[in-house]
Amino acid sequence: MDAALCAFDAAGVVTHWNREAERILGWSAVEAIGRRGLADWAVRAADAHDVQSRLFGAMHAPGRQVHEFALLTKDGGRVLVRTQSAAVPGPGGAVVGVYCAFSEVHTQIDLERSIALSEALFEDASWGVVLMDADLRPAVVNRHAARSLRTGRTAPLGRPLGELLDQGIEEVESAFQHVLAEGPPPAPTEIWVTVRGEGADLGQPPTRRCWRSGFLRLASPLAEEPVPLGVAWIFRDVTETKRAEQESARMRFRSNQLHRAARAAAESEDPVEAATVYLDFALAGFADHALIDLVREPSPASHGTSREAADGAGEAGPVAGHEGAGPAAEADAPPTPTVLVRAVAAPAGAATGAGPAIPVGTADGIPVAYPMGHPALQAADRCGSVRASAGRTDEEGSTQWAQARKWPAGTVHGLCAVLRSRGRTLGVASFLRGSNRRAFDRTDAAYAEDVAVRVAAAIDLAQHVR
């Protein structure tokens, strides 16, 4: 901000008068220089004594003196100014005059407000504020932004922003370039970012955060033409709010899908078709593939053979030295391992990595060659849901991981939910995702269990009818 400057000698005669003083009061330097004091031309006669005593009192006081008083303009108006005056020492140290700088009070107040606002933004603001220079490197970082970036206030200065942010850096830098070229966007924008190094001490990946951001182009107020000084980036972490909104929208969508699936399944004459309808509706926005594996029922032949063998053993009588061994042997026998047979795959025609599907309700079928510890087998044994994800997300690693589990190629996340009805385990429903989707979480598991309950009821009806 330009200031009006004037000077007086020891006798109170005006010796200096700059252009800003001329602009404020209307008196030119030729008209002002040489006048004694300010009375009757720059100050009303009634106020002259008070104004001049305070103004020239700076010659006898240390430091700068700040005062506010009204001055007269050349056209007869009055303007309230704030002055800062100081004594002017001569060669021998004696005071030879007084130097005075003044400006209009409202302009000074505006400047002070701007300075106070800047100080507050960089000290106490609840928003992150980062000033980027014209080279898109941080020049000033406030406390909130430093905490959000997991760094100090001086450490990131002059460094590329890519050293602080991982995901989302392209969107942020693109916004900076747009602001410098076109000006600020009309509304705040929401950018998802990850901060480098966050969670590294716990061995966890960085947390994705949503920062609601506003951008302002900075230009020098002293230049005749706007000269870009950089960009002000103001942001606030709204991750929890956005996640709550997303979760609410997801729950509404899934509830609507279950409602639509129930209406469509009610029109199906075949219970198996109804179960497939539930899977098709569940896949939308949830998974890429869905499988139903049923527990293989023992064949009638195997039942008859076992029964005949037991009857024959009964006719022969107990073996010597093994009285009562029959019931004890049955109690000590290891539990029969769960055998699963593929019954349904959705979407229809997808390569599932297993043998052909069988009609629901048949006595026997070709079992899926699941290895020990497979998530589907664990779900059946635990009567709950099991989640699994590939440790490697590269193409070769994910392909091997999916092949080992007899799942479609490209699968990197799996969620298996047990199918239970009337106190019996009927099978397992598996929901599979590719690398373009995130891993399943607890909310997904709860939704999968809701779908599994409906599928199990349809499967149970199909088995009962057949």
C-alpha positions in Angstrom: 0.0 0.0 0.0 1.4 3.5 -0.9 1.6 6.0 1.9 1.4 9.7 1.9 4.7 11.3 3.1 5.5 14.8 4.3 8.3 16.3 6.4 8.6 19.5 8.5 11.7 21.3 9.7 12.2 22.4 13.3 10.2 25.5 12.7 7.2 23.5 11.3 7.7 24.4 7.7 6.7 21.8 5.1 9.8 20.5 3.3 8.6 17.4 1.6 5.2 16.4 0.0 4.8 13.3 -2.2 2.2 12.3 -4.8 0.1 10.2 -2.5 -0.3 13.1 -0.1 -1.4 15.2 -3.1 -3.9 12.4 -4.1 -5.5 12.3 -0.6 -5.7 16.0 0.2 -5.6 17.5 -3.3 -2.8 20.0 -2.5 0.2 19.7 -4.9 3.8 19.8 -3.7 4.2 23.3 -5.1 1.2 24.5 -3.0 2.2 22.6 0.2 6.0 23.0 0.4 7.0 26.2 2.2 3.8 26.5 4.3 4.2 26.8 8.1 2.2 24.2 9.9 -1.1 22.8 8.7 -3.5 25.4 10.1 -6.2 27.0 7.8 -5.3 24.9 4.8 -4.8 21.2 5.8 -6.4 21.4 9.2 -9.3 23.4 10.6 -8.3 26.4 12.7 -10.2 24.9 15.7 -8.3 21.7 15.4 -4.9 23.1 14.4 -3.4 23.4 17.9 -4.3 19.8 18.9 -3.2 18.3 15.7 0.1 20.1 15.4 1.0 19.5 19.1 0.5 15.8 18.6 2.3 15.8 15.2 5.3 17.9 16.3 5.4 16.1 19.7 7.3 13.3 17.9 10.4 15.6 17.9 10.6 15.2 21.7 9.5 11.5 22.0 11.3 8.3 21.3 10.3 6.0 18.4 7.3 6.4 16.2 4.1 8.1 17.3 0.7 6.9 15.9 -2.3 9.2 15.9 -5.7 9.6 14.1 -7.2 13.0 13.2 -9.1 14.7 10.5 -7.4 16.7 7.7 -8.9 19.1 5.2 -8.9 18.5 1.5 -8.4 21.2 -1.1 -12.1 21.1 -2.1 -13.2 21.7 1.6 -13.9 18.1 2.5 -12.6 16.2 5.5 -10.8 12.9 5.6 -9.8 10.8 8.6 -6.2 9.7 8.5 -3.9 7.6 10.6 -0.4 9.1 10.9 2.9 7.7 12.0 5.5 10.4 12.8 9.1 10.3 14.0 11.8 12.8 14.7 14.5 13.4 12.1 18.0 13.7 13.7 20.6 16.0 12.2 24.4 15.4 11.8 25.1 16.2 15.4 22.3 14.2 16.8 20.0 17.2 17.3 16.5 17.0 16.1 16.1 19.0 12.9 12.5 18.1 12.0 9.7 15.5 11.9 8.9 13.0 9.2 5.2 11.9 8.8 3.5 9.1 6.9 -0.2 9.0 6.7 -3.0 7.2 4.9 -6.8 7.1 5.0 -8.1 5.2 8.0 -10.4 2.9 6.0 -7.6 1.9 3.7 -5.3 1.3 6.7 -8.0 -0.8 8.4 -8.5 -2.8 5.2 -4.8 -3.5 5.1 -4.7 -4.4 8.8 -7.7 -6.7 8.3 -5.9 -8.4 5.4 -2.8 -8.9 7.4 -4.8 -10.2 10.4 -6.7 -12.6 8.1 -3.4 -13.9 6.7 -2.0 -14.4 10.1 -5.1 -16.2 11.3 -5.2 -18.5 8.2 -1.6 -19.5 8.8 -1.8 -19.9 12.5 -5.3 -20.9 13.8 -7.4 -21.9 10.8 -9.3 -25.2 10.9 -8.7 -25.5 7.1 -5.4 -26.4 5.5 -3.8 -23.5 3.6 -0.9 -24.0 1.2 0.5 -21.1 -0.9 2.1 -22.5 -4.1 4.5 -20.3 -6.0 4.5 -19.9 -9.8 6.6 -23.1 -10.1 3.9 -25.1 -8.2 6.1 -25.6 -5.2 4.9 -24.9 -1.6 5.9 -21.4 -0.4 3.9 -21.2 2.8 2.1 -24.0 4.8 -0.1 -23.4 7.7 -0.3 -25.7 10.8 -3.4 -27.6 9.8 -2.0 -28.3 6.3 1.3 -29.5 7.8 -0.5 -31.9 10.1 -2.6 -33.2 7.1 0.6 -33.7 5.0 2.4 -35.4 7.9 5.2 -32.9 7.8 6.5 -29.7 9.4 5.7 -26.2 8.3 9.2 -25.6 6.8 10.2 -29.0 5.6 8.0 -29.0 2.4 8.9 -25.5 1.3 10.4 -25.5 -2.2 9.9 -29.2 -2.7 7.8 -30.9 -5.3 4.3 -31.7 -4.0 4.7 -35.2 -5.4 7.1 -35.9 -2.5 4.3 -35.4 -0.1 1.3 -36.9 -1.9 1.0 -40.2 -3.8 -2.5 -40.8 -5.2 -4.3 -37.7 -6.3 -1.2 -35.6 -7.1 -2.2 -35.5 -10.8 -5.6 -34.0 -10.0 -4.1 -31.4 -7.6 -1.4 -30.2 -10.0 -4.0 -30.1 -12.8 -6.1 -27.9 -10.7 -3.1 -25.6 -10.0 -2.4 -25.2 -13.7 -6.0 -24.5 -14.5 -6.2 -21.8 -11.9 -3.1 -20.1 -13.2 -4.3 -20.2 -16.8 -8.1 -19.7 -16.4 -8.8 -18.6 -12.9 -10.4 -20.3 -9.9 -13.2 -22.9 -10.3 -16.7 -21.7 -9.5 -17.1 -24.2 -6.6 -15.0 -26.3 -4.3 -13.8 -29.6 -5.6 -13.3 -32.9 -3.8 -10.1 -34.7 -4.4 -9.1 -38.2 -3.0 -5.5 -38.3 -2.0 -3.0 -40.5 -0.1 -0.2 -39.0 1.9 3.2 -40.6 1.5 4.5 -42.4 4.5 1.2 -42.5 6.3 0.7 -45.9 8.0 4.3 -47.0 7.2 5.2 -47.3 10.9 2.3 -49.8 11.4 3.0 -51.6 8.2 -0.3 -50.6 6.7 -1.0 -48.9 3.3 -1.8 -45.2 3.3 -5.4 -44.2 4.0 -7.3 -42.6 1.1 -8.6 -39.2 2.2 -11.0 -36.9 0.6 -10.0 -33.2 0.7 -12.6 -30.6 -0.2 -10.5 -28.0 -1.9 -10.8 -24.4 -3.1 -8.2 -22.7 -5.3 -7.4 -19.0 -5.7 -5.1 -17.3 -8.1 -2.7 -14.9 -6.4 -1.6 -11.7 -8.3 0.5 -8.8 -7.2 -1.6 -5.7 -6.3 1.4 -3.4 -7.0 1.8 -4.3 -10.7 -0.1 -2.4 -13.4 -1.0 -5.7 -15.1 -1.8 -8.9 -13.1 1.4 -10.8 -12.5 0.7 -14.3 -11.1 2.4 -15.0 -7.9 1.0 -18.5 -7.5 -2.0 -20.4 -6.2 -3.6 -20.5 -2.7 -4.8 -24.0 -2.0 -7.4 -24.2 0.8 -8.7 -27.6 1.8 -10.4 -29.5 4.5 -10.5 -33.3 5.3 -14.1 -34.5 4.7 -13.2 -38.2 4.5 -15.6 -39.4 7.3 -18.5 -37.4 5.8 -17.9 -38.7 2.3 -17.6 -42.3 3.5 -20.8 -41.9 5.5 -22.5 -40.6 2.4 -21.1 -43.4 0.2 -22.1 -46.0 2.8 -25.6 -44.6 3.0 -26.0 -44.6 -0.8 -24.6 -48.1 -1.0 -27.0 -49.4 1.6 -30.0 -47.8 -0.2 -28.9 -49.3 -3.5 -28.4 -52.8 -2.0 -31.7 -52.6 -0.2 -33.4 -51.7 -3.5 -31.6 -54.5 -5.3 -32.8 -57.1 -2.7 -36.3 -55.7 -3.0 -36.2 -56.0 -6.8 -34.7 -59.5 -6.6 -37.5 -60.7 -4.3 -40.1 -59.4 -6.7 -38.4 -61.1 -9.7 -37.8 -64.3 -7.8 -41.5 -64.5 -6.8 -42.4 -64.8 -10.5 -40.0 -67.8 -11.0 -41.7 -71.2 -11.0 -38.3 -73.0 -10.6 -36.7 -72.4 -7.2 -33.2 -72.8 -8.8 -34.1 -70.0 -11.2 -35.2 -67.9 -8.2 -31.8 -68.5 -6.6 -30.0 -67.5 -9.8 -32.2 -64.3 -9.9 -30.9 -63.4 -6.5 -27.3 -63.8 -7.6 -27.9 -61.7 -10.8 -29.3 -58.8 -8.8 -26.6 -59.1 -6.1 -23.8 -58.9 -8.7 -24.7 -55.3 -9.7 -22.2 -53.0 -8.2 -21.0 -55.7 -5.8 -19.0 -58.4 -7.6 -17.9 -59.7 -11.0 -18.8 -63.3 -10.5 -21.0 -65.4 -8.2 -20.9 -69.2 -7.6 -23.1 -71.6 -5.7 -21.5 -74.8 -4.6 -23.7 -77.3 -2.8 -22.8 -80.0 -0.3 -22.7 -83.3 -2.1 -25.4 -85.7 -0.8 -24.3 -89.4 -0.4 -25.8 -91.7 -3.0 -28.4 -94.3 -2.2 -26.0 -97.0 -3.2 -23.4 -95.9 -0.7 -26.1 -95.8 2.0 -27.2 -99.3 1.2 -23.7 -100.7 1.2 -22.9 -99.2 4.5 -26.2 -100.5 6.0 -25.6 -104.0 4.7 -22.1 -104.1 6.0 -23.4 -102.9 9.4 -26.1 -105.6 9.4 -23.6 -108.3 8.5 -21.4 -107.3 11.3 -24.3 -107.4 13.6 -25.1 -111.0 12.6 -21.5 -112.1 13.2 -21.6 -110.7 16.7 -19.0 -108.6 18.4 -15.4 -109.4 17.8 -13.6 -110.9 20.8 -11.9 -108.2 22.8 -13.8 -105.5 21.1 -17.2 -105.5 22.9 -19.0 -102.3 22.2 -16.4 -101.2 19.8 -19.0 -100.3 17.1 -20.5 -97.2 18.8 -17.1 -96.1 20.1 -15.6 -96.4 16.7 -18.3 -94.2 15.2 -17.8 -91.6 17.9 -14.0 -91.6 17.4 -14.2 -91.5 13.6 -13.0 -88.3 12.0 -15.7 -86.0 10.6 -16.6 -86.5 7.0 -14.8 -83.8 4.9 -17.1 -81.4 3.2 -17.5 -82.0 -0.5 -18.8 -79.2 -2.7 -20.3 -79.5 -6.2 -20.8 -76.6 -8.5 -24.5 -75.9 -9.1 -24.9 -72.3 -10.3 -22.5 -69.7 -11.8 -23.4 -66.1 -12.6 -23.3 -64.4 -14.9 -24.4 -67.3 -17.1 -21.7 -68.7 -19.4 -18.8 -67.3 -17.5 -15.7 -69.5 -17.2 -15.7 -70.6 -13.6 -12.5 -72.7 -13.5 -14.5 -75.8 -12.3 -16.3 -78.7 -13.8 -19.9 -78.7 -15.2 -22.8 -77.7 -13.1 -25.3 -80.2 -11.8 -29.0 -80.0 -11.3 -29.9 -79.0 -7.8 -31.2 -82.0 -5.8 -29.2 -84.7 -7.5 -27.7 -87.3 -5.3 -24.1 -87.2 -6.7 -22.0 -84.9 -8.8 -18.4 -84.2 -9.8 -16.9 -82.4 -6.8 -15.0 -79.2 -7.3 -11.3 -79.9 -6.5 -11.0 -77.3 -3.8 -7.7 -77.6 -1.9 -7.6 -77.9 1.9 -8.2 -74.5 3.6 -10.2 -73.1 0.6 -12.4 -70.2 1.7 -15.5 -72.0 0.6 -14.7 -75.0 2.7 -13.9 -72.8 5.6 -17.2 -71.0 5.3 -19.0 -74.4 5.2 -17.1 -75.6 8.3 -17.5 -72.4 10.3 -21.1 -71.7 9.2 -20.2 -68.1 8.5 -18.6 -65.9 5.9 -14.9 -65.9 4.9 -13.0 -63.2 3.0 -9.8 -63.8 1.0 -7.6 -61.6 -1.2 -4.5 -62.2 -3.3 -1.3 -61.1 -1.9 0.0 -60.1 -5.3 -2.0 -57.9 -7.6 0.1 -58.3 -10.7 -1.4 -60.3 -13.6 0.8 -63.4 -13.1 0.3 -63.6 -9.4 -3.4 -63.0 -9.5 -3.9 -65.6 -12.2 -2.0 -68.3 -10.2 -4.0 -67.3 -7.0 -7.3 -67.7 -8.8 -6.4 -71.0 -10.5 -5.3 -72.5 -7.2 -8.8 -71.8 -5.8 -10.7 -72.8 -8.9 -12.0 -69.4 -9.5 -12.4 -67.4 -12.7 -9.2 -65.8 -14.1 -8.6 -62.3 -12.9 -10.1 -62.9 -9.5 -8.2 -61.2 -6.7 -10.8 -60.9 -3.9 -13.3 -63.5 -2.7 -16.1 -63.6 -0.2 -17.7 -67.0 0.7 -21.0 -67.1 2.6 -22.5 -70.3 3.9 -26.0 -71.4 2.7 -28.0 -72.6 5.6 -31.7 -73.5 5.9 -33.7 -75.3 8.5 -30.5 -75.9 10.6 -28.6 -77.5 7.7 -25.6 -76.4 5.7 -26.7 -76.7 2.0 -23.6 -75.2 0.4 -21.6 -72.0 -0.1 -22.2 -68.9 -2.2 -19.0 -67.3 -3.4 -18.7 -63.7 -4.6 -15.6 -62.7 -6.6 -14.0 -59.4 -7.6 -11.3 -58.5 -10.0 -8.3 -56.2 -9.6 -10.4 -53.1 -10.6 -12.4 -53.4 -7.3 -11.5 -53.0 -3.7 -11.3 -55.9 -1.3 -14.5 -57.1 0.5 -15.1 -55.5 4.0 -17.4 -56.4 6.8 -20.3 -54.4 5.3 -19.9 -56.5 2.1 -19.9 -59.7 4.2 -23.2 -58.7 5.9 -24.8 -58.0 2.5 -23.5 -61.3 1.1 -25.0 -63.1 4.1 -28.4 -61.4 3.4 -28.3 -62.7 -0.1 -27.1 -66.2 1.0 -30.2 -66.5 3.3 -32.5 -65.9 0.3 -30.5 -68.2 -2.0 -30.5 -70.9 0.7 -34.3 -70.8 1.1 -34.7 -71.2 -2.7 -32.1 -74.1 -2.9 -33.8 -75.8 0.1 -37.1 -75.6 -1.7 -35.6 -77.0 -4.9 -34.1 -80.0 -3.0 -37.4 -80.6 -1.2 -39.4 -80.6 -4.4 -37.1 -82.9 -6.2 
